[in-house]
Amino acid sequence: MELEITNESKIASFQCDTGIDNLTPESATEIFDEYCHKSLKLSEELPSAKLETENGRRTFSVEHLPVNAATYCYKCSSPGVYDKKELPSQNSNACTVKIKVSAANVGSAAATSATTGVASALVLGSGISLFFSLSIL
């Protein structure tokens, strides 16, 4: 399953299927890297992100998007079916939930401000130029 967090939609919800409802990493403060191998601290990767669970449904939200886009992962697997040597990703009754988090749109806001500032200066400069040319006549 692939989900996306964007500037327009900062929330993604998912639910593991019946029988594979064991979510890893188990802690709500951790998340896997995009390859679903390395467990990362959610607060270090996305400080404003959180994972909440209600009635088996998980809601992943990010209040402030990061500067760079990134992809993270959760795994759904069946609890107790695999032995201790087998990882949940190797379990045939497992699925991954990939969450792509878009980059913050910082550049466009700055560009809009810069364009507005340049346009204002251009209008002001033209007005002053017109004033001086009329006062000379």
FENJO-V379158 format. One record per residue. RES is the residue in one letter. OMEGA is omega as a letter, one per 40 degrees, with the letter a starting at -180 (999 if undefined). Layout:
BEGIN
RES/OMEGA  RES/OMEGA
END
This chain:
BEGIN
M/i  E/a  L/a  E/i  I/a  T/i  N/a  E/a  S/a  K/a  I/i  A/i  S/i  F/i  Q/i  C/a  D/i  T/a  G/i  I/a  D/i  N/a  L/i  T/e  P/a  E/a  S/i  A/i  T/a  E/i  I/i  F/i  D/a  E/i  Y/i  C/a  H/a  K/i  S/a  L/i  K/a  L/a  S/i  E/a  E/a  L/a  P/a  S/a  A/i  K/i  L/i  E/i  T/i  E/a  N/i  G/i  R/i  R/i  T/i  F/a  S/i  V/a  E/a  H/a  L/a  P/i  V/i  N/i  A/i  A/i  T/a  Y/a  C/i  Y/i  K/i  C/i  S/i  S/a  P/i  G/a  V/a  Y/i  D/a  K/i  K/a  E/i  L/i  P/a  S/i  Q/a  N/a  S/i  N/a  A/i  C/i  T/i  V/i  K/i  I/i  K/i  V/a  S/i  A/i  A/a  N/a  V/a  G/a  S/i  A/i  A/i  A/i  T/i  S/a  A/i  T/i  T/i  G/i  V/i  A/i  S/i  A/i  L/i  V/i  L/i  G/i  S/i  G/i  I/i  S/i  L/i  F/a  F/a  S/i  L/a  S/i  I/a  L/999
END
